Each structure stands twice: as structure tokens, then as C-alpha cells.
Amino acid sequence: MIPLYDENPTRTFPLITVLLIAANVVVFIYELVLPSPQALEGFVQAAAIIPYDVTHNLDLRVSLTLFTSLFVHGGWLHIIGNMLYLWIFGNNVEDAMGHLRFALFYLLCGLGASAAQIAVNTNSQVPNIGASGAIAGVLGAYLILFPRARVVSLVTLGYFVRLVRVPAVVVLGLWIVVQLFSGLASLGMPGVGGVAWFAHLGGFLVGLLLVRLFARGRVWYRGETF
């Protein structure tokens, strides 16, 4: 199930969401135009979080990677998937929090995501990059704020391809189940590159915990319900 858009109108222009997407796209374009694979590898190594460095060699440069890593992606599918989720769910969460609150919330979710991934593999020297953990926090907030919002999603089962409208609680519930089982399966493969499942889980949990602190008053879903 791939979410394409939600039917949940906003009251304000999602300035921070747009700026975050723009920043990620600009950095990705920069990656694409680097002159050599070696230059790209050097850039990623400098911007990425490396758990071993955080737990053994923490200094200002390493500390900055907790933020720079949120804007670096490893390929087209990586950035397209992340930016799609950020656009679908971020605009409503930003609308509920306000621009500055949402920006701080996003960064805190990113930090929480990084902390979770580091905690399960403190000695890993595999670079961790991507906005997925911070966006997972946005998903957690959306689940709390708009569980009944309708999300139009693409479902493919063999030759069966169809657009369906389902509650956000179903879409995000399935998403977190996949993250949880995949994360547990990855515990037997420490130090192996791939998806940082526990960053997703950590970011999602931080989003769940912080959303009520950042949302402004009571939030109403303004679309139709099931």
C-alpha cells in the first residue's frame, strides 16, 4: 500500500514542509553533480551519522552530523519516498502546530530517531543518512491528530492495481507493523547496511510522545469520516 495523498485540507500554507522538501532536493541534486563516486562517498561520509563516532569520538563535527544526515539521501527511491510521505502528512501536522513549532518538532524527531538507531548498534561504522526518522515522527503525530483522515493509496496485488481510500490509522498502522517486524529481523545482522529500521521506530515514538506538546489547542479533522 503506497499512500499518494490525503483528503485533509489545511488552513495555512505549509512553509516549513516546503522548505524541508526543497532543502532535501537541493542536497540530492548536489550529490548527483559531484564529479566522481569518490567525491560522493566523501560527502556522504562527512554528512552521515556513524554510530561508532557518536559513541566513541563525539566532537563538534560528529555532533553536526545528527542534523546534516537528515538532508542526505542514498538514491532516487530513497528521496522520492521520503519526500512523498513528508508532503502528504507534514502539511497537516505543520498546520496543527504552526511553522516554528513544527520545525523544532521535526528536528527533535530526527534526533530521537538517530538516538534509537545508535542505541541498538553502538559500534556500527555504517553511515546512516536520510530524513526517514524525522518523517516517522511526523507520521506518529499525524496518527494522533488525524486518525480518521482519509488517505488515497495505491494497492497492488499481482495484477490487481487499485486506488483505495482508507483511514490514516490503517495506513500508518500497517507502516509501523512493517517497521517493527523488519527492525526485529535486522537485530541478527549488526553492522550490515540497509534500512535503519530503529531510526524509523524511534522517530515514530518521539512523534507520538511530543505531538500534544506542540499541537496548538484542539485539532479538528475537516474532511469526511468513514
C-alpha positions as CSV (number, residue, x, y, z in Angstrom):
1,M,0.0,0.0,0.0
2,I,1.5,3.3,-1.2
3,P,-0.1,6.5,0.1
4,L,-0.5,9.1,-2.7
5,Y,-2.4,11.9,-1.0
6,D,-4.8,12.6,1.9
7,E,-8.2,14.3,1.9
8,N,-7.5,16.6,4.8
9,P,-7.4,20.3,3.9
10,T,-5.2,22.7,5.7
11,R,-5.8,26.3,6.7
12,T,-2.3,27.7,6.2
13,F,0.5,27.3,3.6
14,P,2.9,24.6,4.8
15,L,6.0,26.8,4.6
16,I,8.4,24.6,6.7
17,T,7.3,21.4,4.9
18,V,8.0,23.0,1.5
19,L,11.4,24.4,2.8
20,L,12.4,21.0,4.1
21,I,11.5,19.3,0.8
22,A,13.4,22.0,-1.1
23,A,16.4,21.6,1.1
24,N,16.5,17.8,0.7
25,V,16.1,18.1,-3.1
26,V,18.9,20.7,-3.4
27,V,21.2,18.5,-1.4
28,F,20.3,15.5,-3.6
29,I,20.9,17.4,-6.7
30,Y,24.3,18.4,-5.3
31,E,25.0,14.7,-4.8
32,L,24.1,14.0,-8.4
33,V,26.5,16.6,-9.8
34,L,29.6,15.6,-7.7
35,P,32.4,14.8,-10.2
36,S,33.2,11.3,-9.1
37,P,32.0,8.3,-7.0
38,Q,34.9,9.1,-4.6
39,A,33.6,12.6,-4.1
40,L,30.1,11.4,-3.4
41,E,31.4,8.8,-0.9
42,G,33.4,11.5,0.8
43,F,30.4,13.8,1.0
44,V,28.2,11.1,2.4
45,Q,30.8,10.0,5.0
46,A,31.2,13.6,6.2
47,A,27.4,14.3,6.5
48,A,26.2,10.9,7.7
49,I,25.8,9.7,11.3
50,I,28.3,6.9,12.1
51,P,27.2,5.3,15.4
52,Y,30.8,4.4,16.5
53,D,31.9,8.0,16.1
54,V,29.0,9.3,18.2
55,T,29.6,6.8,21.0
56,H,33.4,6.9,20.9
57,N,34.6,10.1,19.3
58,L,31.9,12.7,19.9
59,D,33.0,16.2,19.0
60,L,31.5,19.3,17.2
61,R,31.9,17.8,13.7
62,V,30.3,14.5,14.8
63,S,27.5,16.3,16.6
64,L,26.6,18.3,13.5
65,T,26.0,15.0,11.6
66,L,23.0,14.5,13.8
67,F,21.4,17.3,11.7
68,T,23.3,17.1,8.4
69,S,22.4,13.4,7.9
70,L,18.7,14.4,7.8
71,F,19.2,16.0,4.4
72,V,21.3,13.4,2.6
73,H,19.8,10.5,0.6
74,G,21.1,7.4,-1.0
75,G,19.2,7.3,-4.2
76,W,16.1,8.2,-6.2
77,L,13.7,5.8,-4.4
78,H,15.1,6.9,-1.0
79,I,14.4,10.6,-1.6
80,I,11.2,10.3,-3.6
81,G,9.6,8.0,-0.9
82,N,10.7,10.3,1.9
83,M,9.5,13.5,0.3
84,L,6.2,11.9,-0.7
85,Y,5.5,11.0,2.9
86,L,6.6,14.4,4.2
87,W,4.3,16.2,1.7
88,I,1.3,14.0,2.4
89,F,1.5,14.1,6.2
90,G,3.7,17.0,7.0
91,N,1.4,19.8,5.8
92,N,-1.4,18.9,8.2
93,V,0.9,18.4,11.2
94,E,2.5,21.8,10.4
95,D,-1.0,23.3,10.2
96,A,-1.8,21.9,13.6
97,M,1.5,23.1,15.2
98,G,2.4,26.3,13.5
99,H,5.6,26.8,11.4
100,L,8.2,27.3,14.1
101,R,6.8,24.6,16.4
102,F,6.7,22.2,13.5
103,A,10.4,22.9,12.6
104,L,11.5,22.2,16.1
105,F,9.3,19.1,16.4
106,Y,10.8,17.8,13.1
107,L,14.4,18.2,14.3
108,L,13.6,16.6,17.7
109,C,12.1,13.6,16.0
110,G,15.2,13.4,13.8
111,L,17.4,13.4,16.9
112,G,15.3,10.8,18.6
113,A,15.4,8.6,15.5
114,S,19.2,8.8,15.4
115,A,19.5,8.0,19.1
116,A,17.4,4.9,18.7
117,Q,19.4,3.6,15.8
118,I,22.7,4.3,17.6
119,A,21.4,2.6,20.8
120,V,20.8,-0.7,19.1
121,N,24.2,-0.8,17.3
122,T,26.6,1.5,19.2
123,N,29.7,0.1,17.4
124,S,28.5,0.2,13.9
125,Q,30.6,2.1,11.4
126,V,27.9,2.0,8.7
127,P,26.9,5.6,7.7
128,N,23.2,6.5,8.5
129,I,21.6,9.0,6.2
130,G,18.1,10.2,5.3
131,A,15.1,12.1,6.6
132,S,13.1,8.9,7.3
133,G,13.4,9.1,11.1
134,A,12.3,12.7,11.3
135,I,9.4,11.9,8.9
136,A,8.5,8.9,11.0
137,G,7.9,11.4,13.9
138,V,5.6,13.3,11.6
139,L,3.7,10.1,10.9
140,G,3.3,9.5,14.6
141,A,1.9,13.0,15.1
142,Y,-0.5,12.6,12.2
143,L,-1.8,9.3,13.7
144,I,-2.6,11.0,16.9
145,L,-4.1,14.2,15.4
146,F,-5.9,12.8,12.4
147,P,-6.6,9.0,12.7
148,R,-9.8,9.2,10.7
149,A,-8.5,11.3,7.9
150,R,-8.8,9.5,4.5
151,V,-5.6,8.6,2.7
152,V,-5.9,7.7,-1.0
153,S,-3.4,4.8,-1.5
154,L,-2.2,2.6,-4.3
155,V,-2.8,-1.1,-3.7
156,T,-1.1,-3.7,-5.9
157,L,-1.6,-7.5,-5.5
158,G,-0.3,-9.3,-8.6
159,Y,-2.4,-8.0,-11.5
160,F,-4.8,-6.2,-9.1
161,V,-4.0,-2.5,-9.1
162,R,-6.4,-0.1,-7.4
163,L,-6.7,3.2,-5.7
164,V,-8.4,2.9,-2.3
165,R,-9.4,5.4,0.3
166,V,-8.6,4.2,3.8
167,P,-8.3,5.8,7.3
168,A,-4.9,7.1,8.2
169,V,-4.9,4.8,11.2
170,V,-4.9,1.8,8.8
171,V,-2.2,3.2,6.5
172,L,0.1,4.2,9.4
173,G,-0.8,1.1,11.4
174,L,0.4,-1.1,8.6
175,W,3.5,1.1,8.2
176,I,4.5,0.7,11.8
177,V,3.9,-3.0,11.8
178,V,6.3,-3.4,8.9
179,Q,8.9,-1.2,10.6
180,L,8.6,-3.3,13.8
181,F,9.0,-6.7,12.3
182,S,11.7,-5.6,9.9
183,G,13.6,-4.0,12.8
184,L,13.4,-7.1,14.9
185,A,14.6,-9.2,12.0
186,S,17.6,-6.9,11.5
187,L,18.8,-7.4,15.0
188,G,20.6,-10.5,13.9
189,M,22.6,-8.6,11.3
190,P,24.5,-5.9,13.1
191,G,26.9,-3.7,11.1
192,V,25.1,-4.5,7.8
193,G,24.0,-1.6,5.7
194,G,20.4,-1.2,4.6
195,V,17.3,0.4,6.1
196,A,17.7,2.0,9.6
197,W,14.5,0.4,10.9
198,F,15.1,1.5,14.5
199,A,15.5,5.1,13.4
200,H,12.0,4.8,12.0
201,L,10.7,3.3,15.2
202,G,12.5,5.8,17.4
203,G,11.3,8.8,15.4
204,F,7.7,7.5,15.4
205,L,7.8,7.1,19.1
206,V,9.2,10.6,19.7
207,G,6.4,11.9,17.5
208,L,3.8,10.1,19.5
209,L,5.2,11.5,22.7
210,L,5.7,15.1,21.7
211,V,2.7,15.8,19.5
212,R,0.5,17.1,22.3
213,L,3.2,19.4,23.5
214,F,3.5,21.0,20.1
215,A,-0.1,21.0,18.7
216,R,-1.9,24.2,19.2
217,G,-5.2,23.6,21.1
218,R,-7.7,21.2,19.9
219,V,-7.2,19.9,16.3
220,W,-10.2,19.0,14.1
221,Y,-10.2,16.8,11.1
222,R,-12.1,18.9,8.4
223,G,-12.8,16.2,5.9
224,E,-15.4,13.5,5.7
225,T,-15.3,10.5,8.0
226,F,-16.0,6.8,7.4
